[in-house]
Amino acid sequence: MSERVPFEHHEFNVLVRDLDPQGHVANHVYVAYLSEARARFMRAFESGETAFRPSVVAEMRCRYRSPLLAWEMFRVRVRIARVGRTSVGFAYEVRTADRLIAEGDSVEVLVDPESRRPREIPAALRSRLEHLIATYDEREPTSPHSTGERTRQDGISPRS
């Protein structure tokens, strides 16, 4: 992924519970970090016709580049990668201040609440997502969150 492509940032600290016996973050925990960043991103779209809910994760991939160690501060960067008929693709980067830790992608499928079958993305949500994607090539996009902040702290980790 190119540094040119903007992402929304979500800050975290590695916690002791995230570590494996070798003292670095266990592989499965990275998926939890990506999932939390995606959930935070999606919360901005929870009103009316622009809601993702209900939806399910159909696919999740993570490519490991460098280990995360105890107490390191890192950011999970998330953006919309594509908008399909019934699904939305997300792209992720996990970074510390000086290195790329992991890259990932996922597919979120919107589902009908009654049948639990895939449903088409509502026009209002599609419009909002496509508008966000269109801003990616021009400039750092405005966050979809109402506060306008680009960085979120996870609320359970110690602050420096």
SULURHU-V793645 format. One record per backbone hydrogen bond with DSSP energy under -0.5 kcal/mol. CO is the residue of the C=O (numbers start at 1). NH is the residue of the N-H. E is the energy in kcal/mol with one decimal. If there is no record, write none. Layout:
((CO,NH,E) (CO,NH,E))
This chain:
((2,5,-0.9) (8,78,-2.4) (9,152,-0.7) (10,76,-2.8) (11,154,-0.7) (12,74,-2.5) (14,71,-0.9) (15,18,-2.0) (16,19,-1.8) (18,26,-2.5) (20,23,-2.3) (23,70,-0.8) (24,20,-2.7) (26,29,-1.3) (26,30,-0.8) (27,30,-1.0) (27,31,-0.7) (28,32,-1.1) (29,33,-2.1) (30,34,-2.5) (31,35,-2.5) (32,36,-2.4) (33,37,-2.2) (34,38,-2.4) (35,39,-2.5) (36,40,-2.3) (37,41,-2.2) (38,42,-2.8) (39,43,-1.8) (40,44,-0.6) (41,44,-1.1) (42,45,-2.3) (43,46,-1.4) (47,50,-1.8) (48,51,-1.3) (49,125,-0.8) (54,111,-2.4) (56,58,-0.6) (56,109,-3.2) (59,107,-2.2) (61,105,-1.7) (62,64,-0.5) (63,103,-2.1) (68,25,-2.2) (69,72,-1.9) (72,14,-2.3) (74,12,-2.7) (75,77,-0.6) (75,95,-2.6) (76,10,-1.5) (77,93,-1.8) (78,8,-2.9) (79,91,-2.4) (82,89,-2.6) (85,121,-2.5) (86,110,-2.4) (87,84,-3.3) (88,108,-2.8) (89,81,-3.2) (89,82,-1.4) (90,106,-1.8) (91,79,-1.8) (92,104,-1.8) (93,77,-3.7) (93,95,-0.5) (94,101,-3.3) (94,102,-1.5) (95,75,-3.1) (99,96,-2.3) (101,65,-3.4) (101,66,-1.9) (102,94,-3.0) (103,63,-3.6) (104,92,-2.5) (105,61,-2.8) (106,90,-2.6) (107,58,-2.9) (107,59,-1.2) (107,109,-0.5) (108,88,-2.5) (108,110,-0.5) (109,56,-2.4) (110,119,-2.3) (112,116,-2.1) (117,112,-3.1) (122,126,-2.9) (123,127,-2.7) (124,128,-2.0) (125,129,-2.8) (126,130,-2.9) (127,131,-2.3) (128,132,-2.0) (129,133,-2.6) (130,134,-2.3) (131,135,-1.2) (132,135,-0.5) (132,136,-0.6) (133,136,-1.2) (133,137,-0.6) (135,138,-0.5) (135,139,-2.2) (145,148,-1.5) (150,9,-1.9) (152,11,-3.7))
